[in-house]
């Protein structure tokens, strides 16, 4: 089973037990955070809509904080002796995925949708029967 989570403006494919670096998350090292998946795949079952993912959660443990690689920037405008150097290092949080839960299963969601379709079919039959009586 794997999930795709969205954090820090990026999406990550994660599996249980995996460790990865993401944009900085608020919290102390050792605390747990719940993230909502964008996609969840379990064998042949794919959950992708909001209704299917309503109870799905990805629990992660904050392992620590680190910094990304240094990015050296340089701006230059010709013929004016205008040059500027700058650098940047992004703050990152190291997380470990502790569990992925599906929540409500797809079979239950589809059976509820089918039940809703049957109700509308029954009401449509009742409406057509009433219109026939009115026409007589």
VEXDOMI-639196 format. One record per residue: x, y, z of N, C-alpha, C, O in turn; residue number from 0; residue in one letter. Coordinates in pm, whole numbers, plus 50000, padded with zeros to 5 digits. Layout:
VEXDOMI-639196
margu npx:X npy:Y npz:Z capx:X capy:Y capz:Z cpx:X cpy:Y cpz:Z opx:X opy:Y opz:Z n:NUM res:A
...
This chain:
VEXDOMI-639196
margu npx:50086 npy:49883 npz:50000 capx:50000 capy:50000 capz:50000 cpx:50090 cpy:50123 cpz:50000 opx:50190 opy:50129 opz:50071 n:0 res:X
margu npx:50052 npy:50221 npz:49918 capx:50122 capy:50348 capz:49921 cpx:50023 cpy:50461 cpz:49905 opx:49909 opy:50441 opz:49863 n:1 res:X
margu npx:50069 npy:50581 npz:49940 capx:49984 capy:50699 capz:49931 cpx:50065 cpy:50814 cpz:49873 opx:50188 opy:50815 opz:49877 n:2 res:X
margu npx:49994 npy:50910 npz:49819 capx:50055 capy:51034 capz:49772 cpx:50004 cpy:51144 cpz:49865 opx:49884 opy:51166 opz:49875 n:3 res:X
margu npx:50097 npy:51212 npz:49932 capx:50060 capy:51319 capz:50024 cpx:50101 cpy:51453 cpz:49965 opx:50189 opy:51461 opz:49880 n:4 res:X
margu npx:50036 npy:51559 npz:50012 capx:50064 capy:51694 capz:49965 cpx:50105 cpy:51777 cpz:50085 opx:50026 opy:51796 opz:50178 n:5 res:X
margu npx:50228 npy:51828 npz:50085 capx:50275 capy:51916 capz:50192 cpx:50383 cpy:52008 cpz:50135 opx:50466 opy:51966 opz:50055 n:6 res:X
margu npx:50380 npy:52131 npz:50178 capx:50482 capy:52226 capz:50135 cpx:50475 cpy:52260 cpz:49987 opx:50577 opy:52298 opz:49928 n:7 res:X
margu npx:50357 npy:52248 npz:49925 capx:50345 capy:52280 capz:49784 cpx:50395 cpy:52171 cpz:49691 opx:50403 opy:52192 opz:49570 n:8 res:X
margu npx:50430 npy:52055 npz:49746 capx:50480 capy:51945 capz:49667 cpx:50404 cpy:51818 cpz:49703 opx:50342 opy:51810 opz:49809 n:9 res:X
margu npx:50409 npy:51719 npz:49614 capx:50346 capy:51591 capz:49641 cpx:50455 cpy:51485 cpz:49651 opx:50551 opy:51485 opz:49575 n:10 res:X
margu npx:50438 npy:51393 npz:49747 capx:50534 capy:51287 capz:49772 cpx:50464 cpy:51153 cpz:49773 opx:50355 opy:51140 opz:49829 n:11 res:X
margu npx:50526 npy:51052 npz:49711 capx:50476 capy:50914 capz:49717 cpx:50541 cpy:50849 cpz:49838 opx:50664 opy:50842 opz:49846 n:12 res:X
margu npx:50460 npy:50800 npz:49932 capx:50514 capy:50745 capz:50056 cpx:50458 cpy:50605 cpz:50083 opx:50347 opy:50572 opz:50042 n:13 res:X
margu npx:50538 npy:50525 npz:50152 capx:50497 capy:50395 capz:50200 cpx:50527 cpy:50388 cpz:50349 opx:50604 opy:50468 opz:50401 n:14 res:X
margu npx:50465 npy:50293 npz:50417 capx:50485 capy:50281 capz:50562 cpx:50631 cpy:50246 cpz:50591 opx:50690 opy:50159 opz:50526 n:15 res:X
margu npx:50689 npy:50315 npz:50690 capx:50828 capy:50293 capz:50729 cpx:50928 cpy:50377 cpz:50653 opx:51047 opy:50375 opz:50686 n:16 res:X
margu npx:50884 npy:50452 npz:50554 capx:50974 capy:50533 capz:50472 cpx:51011 cpy:50662 cpz:50545 opx:50930 opy:50719 opz:50618 n:17 res:X
margu npx:51134 npy:50709 npz:50525 capx:51183 capy:50835 capz:50581 cpx:51214 cpy:50930 cpz:50466 opx:51279 opy:50891 opz:50369 n:18 res:X
margu npx:51168 npy:51054 npz:50476 capx:51196 capy:51151 capz:50372 cpx:51203 cpy:51292 cpz:50429 opx:51160 opy:51317 opz:50541 n:19 res:X
margu npx:51257 npy:51383 npz:50349 capx:51269 capy:51524 capz:50387 cpx:51162 cpy:51603 cpz:50313 opx:51147 opy:51591 opz:50192 n:20 res:X
margu npx:51086 npy:51683 npz:50389 capx:50981 capy:51767 capz:50331 cpx:51003 cpy:51910 cpz:50378 opx:51086 opy:51937 opz:50464 n:21 res:X
margu npx:50926 npy:52002 npz:50318 capx:50932 capy:52141 capz:50363 cpx:50900 cpy:52147 cpz:50512 opx:50835 opy:52057 opz:50565 n:22 res:X
margu npx:50944 npy:52249 npz:50578 capx:50935 capy:52258 capz:50723 cpx:50792 cpy:52243 cpz:50774 opx:50701 opy:52311 opz:50727 n:23 res:X
margu npx:50774 npy:52152 npz:50872 capx:50646 capy:52132 capz:50940 cpx:50658 cpy:52182 cpz:51083 opx:50764 opy:52172 opz:51144 n:24 res:X
margu npx:50549 npy:52235 npz:51136 capx:50549 capy:52287 capz:51272 cpx:50533 cpy:52170 cpz:51369 opx:50443 opy:52087 opz:51353 n:25 res:X
margu npx:50620 npy:52165 npz:51468 capx:50612 capy:52060 capz:51569 cpx:50749 cpy:52024 cpz:51621 opx:50851 opy:52055 opz:51558 n:26 res:X
margu npx:50751 npy:51960 npz:51737 capx:50877 capy:51918 capz:51797 cpx:50917 cpy:51781 cpz:51744 opx:50833 opy:51704 opz:51696 n:27 res:X
margu npx:51045 npy:51751 npz:51754 capx:51094 capy:51619 capz:51714 cpx:51030 cpy:51513 cpz:51803 opx:51023 opy:51529 opz:51925 n:28 res:X
margu npx:50982 npy:51405 npz:51741 capx:50917 capy:51298 capz:51815 cpx:50766 cpy:51307 cpz:51815 opx:50699 opy:51209 opz:51847 n:29 res:X
margu npx:50709 npy:51422 npz:51778 capx:50564 capy:51435 capz:51777 cpx:50507 cpy:51374 cpz:51648 opx:50578 opy:51359 opz:51549 n:30 res:X
margu npx:50378 npy:51340 npz:51652 capx:50312 capy:51281 capz:51535 cpx:50218 cpy:51382 cpz:51471 opx:50154 opy:51462 opz:51539 n:31 res:X
margu npx:50211 npy:51376 npz:51339 capx:50126 capy:51465 capz:51261 cpx:50045 cpy:51378 cpz:51164 opx:50097 opy:51280 opz:51110 n:32 res:X
margu npx:49918 npy:51414 npz:51143 capx:49834 capy:51344 capz:51046 cpx:49826 cpy:51427 cpz:50919 opx:49799 opy:51547 opz:50923 n:33 res:X
margu npx:49849 npy:51362 npz:50806 capx:49837 capy:51427 capz:50676 cpx:49727 cpy:51360 cpz:50596 opx:49705 opy:51239 opz:50611 n:34 res:X
margu npx:49657 npy:51435 npz:50514 capx:49552 capy:51379 capz:50431 cpx:49610 cpy:51344 cpz:50295 opx:49672 opy:51428 opz:50230 n:35 res:X
margu npx:49591 npy:51219 npz:50251 capx:49647 capy:51181 capz:50121 cpx:49567 cpy:51236 cpz:50004 opx:49448 opy:51265 opz:50017 n:36 res:X
margu npx:49634 npy:51251 npz:49891 capx:49570 capy:51294 capz:49767 cpx:49528 cpy:51171 cpz:49687 opx:49430 opy:51174 opz:49613 n:37 res:X
margu npx:49603 npy:51062 npz:49703 capx:49579 capy:50937 capz:49633 cpx:49622 cpy:50824 cpz:49725 opx:49721 opy:50836 opz:49797 n:38 res:X
margu npx:49548 npy:50713 npz:49722 capx:49583 capy:50598 capz:49803 cpx:49565 cpy:50473 cpz:49719 opx:49458 opy:50451 opz:49662 n:39 res:X
margu npx:49670 npy:50389 npz:49710 capx:49665 capy:50269 capz:49628 cpx:49695 cpy:50149 cpz:49717 opx:49795 opy:50146 opz:49788 n:40 res:X
margu npx:49603 npy:50048 npz:49713 capx:49620 capy:49926 capz:49789 cpx:49592 cpy:49810 cpz:49695 opx:49477 opy:49767 opz:49680 n:41 res:X
margu npx:49697 npy:49759 npz:49631 capx:49679 capy:49651 capz:49534 cpx:49604 cpy:49702 cpz:49412 opx:49651 opy:49792 opz:49342 n:42 res:X
margu npx:49485 npy:49644 npz:49387 capx:49404 capy:49688 capz:49274 cpx:49310 cpy:49802 cpz:49309 opx:49248 opy:49861 opz:49221 n:43 res:X
margu npx:49299 npy:49833 npz:49438 capx:49209 capy:49938 capz:49484 cpx:49277 cpy:50073 cpz:49478 opx:49385 opy:50092 opz:49534 n:44 res:X
margu npx:49214 npy:50168 npz:49409 capx:49268 capy:50303 capz:49398 cpx:49162 cpy:50400 cpz:49452 opx:49050 opy:50404 opz:49403 n:45 res:X
margu npx:49199 npy:50477 npz:49554 capx:49110 capy:50577 capz:49611 cpx:49163 cpy:50714 cpz:49571 opx:49277 opy:50748 opz:49603 n:46 res:X
margu npx:49081 npy:50793 npz:49500 capx:49131 capy:50920 capz:49449 cpx:49037 cpy:51038 cpz:49472 opx:49082 opy:51152 opz:49473 n:47 res:X
margu npx:48907 npy:51013 npz:49490 capx:48815 capy:51125 capz:49505 cpx:48804 cpy:51166 cpz:49652 opx:48844 opy:51091 opz:49741 n:48 res:X
margu npx:48749 npy:51283 npz:49676 capx:48735 capy:51331 capz:49813 cpx:48645 cpy:51240 cpz:49896 opx:48672 opy:51218 opz:50014 n:49 res:X
margu npx:48541 npy:51189 npz:49836 capx:48450 capy:51100 capz:49907 cpx:48517 cpy:50970 cpz:49948 opx:48497 opy:50922 opz:50059 n:50 res:X
margu npx:48597 npy:50915 npz:49860 capx:48667 capy:50790 capz:49889 cpx:48777 cpy:50811 cpz:49993 opx:48806 opy:50721 opz:50072 n:51 res:X
margu npx:48839 npy:50929 npz:49994 capx:48949 capy:50958 capz:50085 cpx:48904 cpy:51028 cpz:50213 opx:48988 opy:51078 opz:50288 n:52 res:X
margu npx:48773 npy:51032 npz:50239 capx:48723 capy:51109 capz:50353 cpx:48780 cpy:51063 cpz:50486 opx:48805 opy:51147 opz:50573 n:53 res:X
margu npx:48802 npy:50933 npz:50506 capx:48854 capy:50886 capz:50634 cpx:49000 cpy:50845 cpz:50627 opx:49056 opy:50801 opz:50728 n:54 res:X
margu npx:49063 npy:50860 npz:50512 capx:49201 capy:50817 capz:50495 cpx:49298 cpy:50913 cpz:50563 opx:49281 opy:51035 opz:50554 n:55 res:X
margu npx:49397 npy:50858 npz:50630 capx:49498 capy:50940 capz:50699 cpx:49635 cpy:50877 cpz:50681 opx:49649 opy:50755 opz:50671 n:56 res:X
margu npx:49736 npy:50962 npz:50678 capx:49875 capy:50918 capz:50679 cpx:49937 cpy:50978 cpz:50805 opx:49945 opy:51101 opz:50817 n:57 res:X
margu npx:49980 npy:50894 npz:50897 capx:50042 capy:50942 capz:51020 cpx:50193 cpy:50939 cpz:51003 opx:50251 opy:50839 opz:50961 n:58 res:X
margu npx:50256 npy:51053 npz:51035 capx:50401 capy:51064 capz:51025 cpx:50458 cpy:51111 cpz:51158 opx:50393 opy:51184 opz:51233 n:59 res:X
margu npx:50580 npy:51068 npz:51186 capx:50651 capy:51109 capz:51306 cpx:50762 cpy:51205 cpz:51265 opx:50838 opy:51175 opz:51173 n:60 res:X
margu npx:50770 npy:51320 npz:51333 capx:50875 capy:51417 capz:51302 cpx:51004 cpy:51368 cpz:51366 opx:51015 opy:51361 opz:51488 n:61 res:X
margu npx:51101 npy:51335 npz:51283 capx:51228 capy:51281 capz:51332 cpx:51323 cpy:51394 cpz:51371 opx:51389 opy:51386 opz:51474 n:62 res:X
margu npx:51331 npy:51496 npz:51289 capx:51422 capy:51607 capz:51319 cpx:51414 cpy:51713 cpz:51211 opx:51329 opy:51707 opz:51122 n:63 res:X
margu npx:51505 npy:51810 npz:51220 capx:51510 capy:51918 capz:51122 cpx:51648 cpy:51920 cpz:51059 opx:51747 opy:51883 opz:51122 n:64 res:X
margu npx:51653 npy:51964 npz:50936 capx:51779 capy:51976 capz:50863 cpx:51766 cpy:52092 cpz:50765 opx:51662 opy:52158 opz:50759 n:65 res:X
margu npx:51870 npy:52116 npz:50689 capx:51867 capy:52222 capz:50588 cpx:51906 cpy:52163 cpz:50454 opx:51988 opy:52071 opz:50446 n:66 res:X
margu npx:51847 npy:52216 npz:50350 capx:51873 capy:52169 capz:50216 cpx:52008 cpy:52219 cpz:50164 opx:52081 opy:52287 opz:50236 n:67 res:X
margu npx:52040 npy:52185 npz:50041 capx:52167 capy:52231 capz:49984 cpx:52167 cpy:52381 cpz:49960 opx:52062 opy:52443 opz:49942 n:68 res:X
margu npx:52286 npy:52439 npz:49961 capx:52297 capy:52583 capz:49938 cpx:52280 cpy:52613 cpz:49791 opx:52339 opy:52548 opz:49704 n:69 res:X
margu npx:52196 npy:52713 npz:49765 capx:52174 capy:52757 capz:49628 cpx:52242 cpy:52892 cpz:49614 opx:52208 opy:52987 opz:49684 n:70 res:X
margu npx:52339 npy:52900 npz:49523 capx:52411 capy:53024 capz:49498 cpx:52346 cpy:53096 cpz:49381 opx:52329 opy:53039 opz:49273 n:71 res:X
margu npx:52308 npy:53222 npz:49404 capx:52246 capy:53300 capz:49299 cpx:52336 cpy:53415 cpz:49257 opx:52416 opy:53464 opz:49337 n:72 res:X
margu npx:52322 npy:53456 npz:49134 capx:52405 capy:53563 capz:49081 cpx:52322 cpy:53642 cpz:48981 opx:52272 opy:53585 opz:48883 n:73 res:X
margu npx:52307 npy:53771 npz:49003 capx:52239 capy:53855 capz:48906 cpx:52343 cpy:53948 cpz:48844 opx:52439 opy:53989 opz:48909 n:74 res:X
margu npx:52323 npy:53980 npz:48717 capx:52421 capy:54055 capz:48642 cpx:52349 cpy:54139 cpz:48538 opx:52264 opy:54089 opz:48465 n:75 res:X
margu npx:52385 npy:54266 npz:48532 capx:52332 capy:54352 capz:48427 cpx:52452 cpy:54405 cpz:48348 opx:52540 opy:54469 opz:48404 n:76 res:X
margu npx:52454 npy:54378 npz:48222 capx:52571 capy:54416 capz:48142 cpx:52586 cpy:54569 cpz:48126 opx:52487 opy:54643 opz:48132 n:77 res:X
margu npx:52706 npy:54612 npz:48107 capx:52743 capy:54751 capz:48077 cpx:52717 cpy:54848 cpz:48191 opx:52732 opy:54969 opz:48172 n:78 res:X
margu npx:52676 npy:54798 npz:48311 capx:52651 capy:54892 capz:48419 cpx:52726 cpy:54854 cpz:48546 opx:52709 opy:54917 opz:48650 n:79 res:X
margu npx:52811 npy:54751 npz:48538 capx:52889 capy:54703 capz:48653 cpx:52798 cpy:54672 cpz:48771 opx:52831 opy:54703 opz:48886 n:80 res:X
margu npx:52684 npy:54611 npz:48743 capx:52587 capy:54579 capz:48846 cpx:52583 cpy:54427 cpz:48863 opx:52533 opy:54354 opz:48778 n:81 res:X
margu npx:52638 npy:54380 npz:48976 capx:52643 capy:54237 capz:49005 cpx:52600 cpy:54214 cpz:49149 opx:52627 opy:54296 opz:49237 n:82 res:X
margu npx:52533 npy:54102 npz:49172 capx:52491 capy:54071 capz:49308 cpx:52495 cpy:53921 cpz:49330 opx:52441 opy:53845 opz:49249 n:83 res:X
margu npx:52558 npy:53876 npz:49437 capx:52562 capy:53735 capz:49477 cpx:52467 cpy:53717 cpz:49594 opx:52458 opy:53803 opz:49681 n:84 res:X
margu npx:52397 npy:53605 npz:49596 capx:52313 capy:53573 capz:49710 cpx:52307 cpy:53421 cpz:49725 opx:52333 opy:53347 opz:49630 n:85 res:X
margu npx:52271 npy:53378 npz:49843 capx:52259 capy:53235 capz:49870 cpx:52131 cpy:53204 cpz:49945 opx:52069 opy:53293 opz:50004 n:86 res:X
margu npx:52091 npy:53078 npz:49942 capx:51968 capy:53035 capz:50011 cpx:51982 cpy:52889 cpz:50051 opx:52034 opy:52807 opz:49975 n:87 res:X
margu npx:51935 npy:52857 npz:50172 capx:51923 capy:52717 capz:50217 cpx:51785 cpy:52699 cpz:50276 opx:51745 opy:52773 opz:50366 n:88 res:X
margu npx:51711 npy:52602 npz:50225 capx:51574 capy:52578 capz:50269 cpx:51573 cpy:52497 cpz:50398 opx:51650 opy:52401 opz:50413 n:89 res:X
margu npx:51485 npy:52535 npz:50493 capx:51466 capy:52456 capz:50614 cpx:51378 cpy:52336 cpz:50582 opx:51272 opy:52352 opz:50520 n:90 res:X
margu npx:51421 npy:52217 npz:50622 capx:51349 capy:52094 capz:50594 cpx:51320 cpy:52020 cpz:50723 opx:51388 opy:52039 opz:50824 n:91 res:X
margu npx:51218 npy:51935 npz:50720 capx:51185 capy:51848 capz:50832 cpx:51197 cpy:51704 cpz:50785 opx:51146 opy:51668 opz:50679 n:92 res:X
margu npx:51264 npy:51622 npz:50863 capx:51277 capy:51479 capz:50832 cpx:51159 cpy:51409 cpz:50898 opx:51139 opy:51421 opz:51019 n:93 res:X
margu npx:51081 npy:51334 npz:50818 capx:50965 capy:51264 capz:50871 cpx:50976 cpy:51116 cpz:50842 opx:51043 opy:51074 opz:50747 n:94 res:X
margu npx:50910 npy:51036 npz:50926 capx:50901 capy:50892 capz:50906 cpx:50754 cpy:50855 cpz:50904 opx:50679 opy:50891 opz:50995 n:95 res:X
margu npx:50711 npy:50784 npz:50801 capx:50571 capy:50743 capz:50787 cpx:50546 cpy:50624 cpz:50879 opx:50607 opy:50519 opz:50863 n:96 res:X
margu npx:50456 npy:50642 npz:50978 capx:50429 capy:50535 capz:51074 cpx:50311 cpy:50450 cpz:51033 opx:50314 opy:50329 opz:51055 n:97 res:X
margu npx:50206 npy:50508 npz:50973 capx:50092 capy:50427 capz:50931 cpx:50014 cpy:50496 cpz:50821 opx:50012 opy:50619 opz:50809 n:98 res:X
margu npx:49948 npy:50413 npz:50739 capx:49859 capy:50461 capz:50635 cpx:49727 cpy:50387 cpz:50655 opx:49723 opy:50264 opz:50652 n:99 res:X
margu npx:49618 npy:50463 npz:50675 capx:49487 capy:50402 capz:50695 cpx:49393 cpy:50445 cpz:50585 opx:49395 opy:50560 opz:50541 n:100 res:X
margu npx:49309 npy:50351 npz:50540 capx:49216 capy:50379 capz:50431 cpx:49090 cpy:50450 cpz:50475 opx:49034 opy:50529 opz:50399 n:101 res:X
margu npx:49045 npy:50425 npz:50597 capx:48919 capy:50483 capz:50641 cpx:48804 cpy:50407 cpz:50580 opx:48800 opy:50284 opz:50588 n:102 res:X
margu npx:48710 npy:50476 npz:50518 capx:48595 capy:50414 capz:50456 cpx:48637 cpy:50344 cpz:50327 opx:48709 opy:50402 opz:50246 n:103 res:X
margu npx:48593 npy:50219 npz:50307 capx:48636 capy:50145 capz:50189 cpx:48556 cpy:50185 cpz:50067 opx:48447 opy:50242 opz:50077 n:104 res:X
margu npx:48610 npy:50154 npz:49951 capx:48548 capy:50191 capz:49825 cpx:48419 cpy:50113 cpz:49802 opx:48324 opy:50166 opz:49744 n:105 res:X
margu npx:48415 npy:49986 npz:49846 capx:48295 capy:49904 capz:49825 cpx:48176 cpy:49965 cpz:49898 opx:48065 opy:49967 opz:49844 n:106 res:X
margu npx:48198 npy:50013 npz:50019 capx:48089 capy:50075 capz:50093 cpx:48043 cpy:50202 cpz:50023 opx:47923 opy:50229 opz:50015 n:107 res:X
margu npx:48138 npy:50281 npz:49973 capx:48103 capy:50406 capz:49906 cpx:48024 cpy:50377 cpz:49779 opx:47927 opy:50447 opz:49751 n:108 res:X
margu npx:48065 npy:50275 npz:49702 capx:47994 capy:50246 capz:49578 cpx:47857 cpy:50187 cpz:49607 opx:47762 opy:50215 opz:49533 n:109 res:X
margu npx:47842 npy:50105 npz:49714 capx:47711 capy:50049 capz:49746 cpx:47617 cpy:50160 cpz:49792 opx:47497 opy:50155 opz:49763 n:110 res:X
margu npx:47668 npy:50258 npz:49861 capx:47584 capy:50372 capz:49901 cpx:47541 cpy:50451 cpz:49780 opx:47428 opy:50499 opz:49774 n:111 res:X
margu npx:47631 npy:50466 npz:49683 capx:47597 capy:50538 capz:49561 cpx:47491 cpy:50461 cpz:49483 opx:47398 opy:50521 opz:49428 n:112 res:X
margu npx:47503 npy:50327 npz:49478 capx:47404 capy:50245 capz:49409 cpx:47269 cpy:50257 cpz:49478 opx:47166 opy:50265 opz:49412 n:113 res:X
margu npx:47269 npy:50257 npz:49610 capx:47144 capy:50270 capz:49685 cpx:47079 cpy:50404 cpz:49655 opx:46956 opy:50413 opz:49644 n:114 res:X
margu npx:47158 npy:50508 npz:49641 capx:47105 capy:50640 capz:49607 cpx:47045 cpy:50640 cpz:49468 opx:46943 opy:50704 opz:49445 n:115 res:X
margu npx:47107 npy:50567 npz:49371 capx:47054 capy:50558 capz:49237 cpx:46921 cpy:50484 cpz:49237 opx:46830 opy:50522 opz:49162 n:116 res:X
margu npx:46907 npy:50380 npz:49319 capx:46782 capy:50305 capz:49325 cpx:46669 cpy:50392 cpz:49377 opx:46557 opy:50385 opz:49329 n:117 res:X
margu npx:46700 npy:50473 npz:49476 capx:46597 capy:50561 capz:49531 cpx:46547 cpy:50657 cpz:49424 opx:46427 opy:50683 opz:49415 n:118 res:X
margu npx:46637 npy:50710 npz:49342 capx:46595 capy:50804 capz:49239 cpx:46515 cpy:50731 cpz:49131 opx:46422 opy:50789 opz:49075 n:119 res:X
margu npx:46549 npy:50603 npz:49101 capx:46474 capy:50526 capz:49003 cpx:46331 cpy:50501 cpz:49054 opx:46235 opy:50513 opz:48978 n:120 res:X
margu npx:46318 npy:50467 npz:49183 capx:46186 capy:50444 capz:49240 cpx:46102 cpy:50570 cpz:49236 opx:45983 opy:50565 opz:49204 n:121 res:X
margu npx:46162 npy:50682 npz:49268 capx:46085 capy:50807 capz:49267 cpx:46048 cpy:50844 cpz:49124 opx:45942 opy:50903 opz:49102 n:122 res:X
margu npx:46133 npy:50811 npz:49027 capx:46101 capy:50839 capz:48886 cpx:45984 cpy:50753 cpz:48842 opx:45897 opy:50801 opz:48769 n:123 res:X
margu npx:45980 npy:50625 npz:48885 capx:45867 capy:50538 capz:48851 cpx:45739 cpy:50591 cpz:48912 opx:45633 opy:50590 opz:48848 n:124 res:X
margu npx:45747 npy:50636 npz:49036 capx:45629 capy:50689 capz:49103 cpx:45579 cpy:50815 cpz:49032 opx:45458 opy:50833 opz:49017 n:125 res:X
margu npx:45670 npy:50900 npz:48988 capx:45632 capy:51022 capz:48917 cpx:45564 cpy:50989 cpz:48785 opx:45465 opy:51051 opz:48748 n:126 res:X
margu npx:45618 npy:50889 npz:48713 capx:45559 capy:50853 capz:48584 cpx:45420 cpy:50791 cpz:48603 opx:45331 opy:50813 opz:48521 n:127 res:X
margu npx:45400 npy:50714 npz:48712 capx:45270 capy:50656 capz:48741 cpx:45169 cpy:50765 cpz:48771 opx:45055 opy:50756 opz:48728 n:128 res:X
margu npx:45209 npy:50867 npz:48845 capx:45120 capy:50977 capz:48878 cpx:45081 cpy:51056 cpz:48752 opx:44967 opy:51100 opz:48739 n:129 res:X
margu npx:45176 npy:51073 npz:48661 capx:45146 capy:51150 capz:48539 cpx:45049 cpy:51073 cpz:48449 opx:44968 opy:51134 opz:48379 n:130 res:X
margu npx:45058 npy:50937 npz:48451 capx:44965 capy:50857 capz:48372 cpx:44823 cpy:50870 cpz:48427 opx:44727 opy:50879 opz:48351 n:131 res:X
margu npx:44810 npy:50869 npz:48561 capx:44680 capy:50883 capz:48625 cpx:44620 cpy:51020 cpz:48593 opx:44499 opy:51033 opz:48570 n:132 res:X
margu npx:44705 npy:51121 npz:48592 capx:44657 capy:51257 capz:48566 cpx:44612 cpy:51270 cpz:48422 opx:44523 opy:51349 opz:48393 n:133 res:X
margu npx:44673 npy:51195 npz:48330 capx:44639 capy:51201 capz:48188 cpx:44507 cpy:51134 cpz:48157 opx:44446 opy:51168 opz:48055 n:134 res:X
margu npx:44458 npy:51041 npz:48239 capx:44332 capy:50968 capz:48214 cpx:44213 cpy:51050 cpz:48238 opx:44101 opy:51002 opz:48222 n:135 res:X
